[in-house]
């Protein structure tokens, strides 16, 4: 790889650290040029718009596990830079050349799934699972997390609720697990993020996933039927001599929400795996009828008991156990 030291400094941040004395540190390998102490840098977002600037206060590099301070660093070196404002994740730091700052080509995946959350508004539930209850505390924590979480997007807030956009249910689920440390909030079911079709006015595009299922042959029919109901389209169907079947289907991302968590495991009796990866945005395939028969809802607030839960297990899937509020 050619390392060009003659061009103006350019670096795309992919990691953020902190120091109690110099503040935020932005980490990445230098693409072009030379960085020196006192240089004035501007920061550009993914669209090439200027979002901030600042003077370089510290330059740190690594020598083994030890962090060393440097007066200058060149293309190819991995450094931590302090003193620049609004750098953030996937934000480019650029030096001033004769033609002004130029953005680097940045490729990143659009968010595929979004969900809304808000504070717990039910007086019978508020304060039972956490101590940080207000929307302001939850909002501050989310905005702090968004500063280092590359794939997390925060559209404009809607009243007391806040919308989170991320790359799939797993990504947002990990974020919610982190919020369980003292926070209490209500969450709306996730949904797929759709975008307008630039070639057809009024038509929407939705994310399509390439779903690969490896399952025993006797259970393949049930899985294919469920995925077809969820607007999946068959791509390939392969069998082997040992009785295993590999099925590849293109299915909307919203079609996999709610199926992978538990329903798939029941369909294959624990003898199968399912994997999916984003493929492309395609025209909206219509409403999905998952055939949900209903839900079990408690008739009163209180502590659950094993005696009461035992006869209800045959009627649906439980997500609470004995002794829970």
Secondary structure, DSSP 8 states (H G I E B T S, - for coil): ----SSS--EEE--EEEEETTTEEEEEEEEEESEEETT-EEEEE-TTS-EEEEEEEEEEEEEETTEEEEESEEETT-EEEEEEESS--TT-EEE---TT-------------EEEEEE----TTTTTSS-SB-SHHHHHHHHHHHHTT-TT-B----BTTBEEEEESSHHHHHHHHHHHTTTB--EE---EE--EE-TTSTT-EEEEEEEEEEEEEHHHHHHHHHHHHHTT-EEEEEEE-TTSEEEEEEEEEHHHHTTTTTTHHHHHHTT-EEEEEEEEEEEE---------------SS-S---HHHHHTTGGGS-----TT--
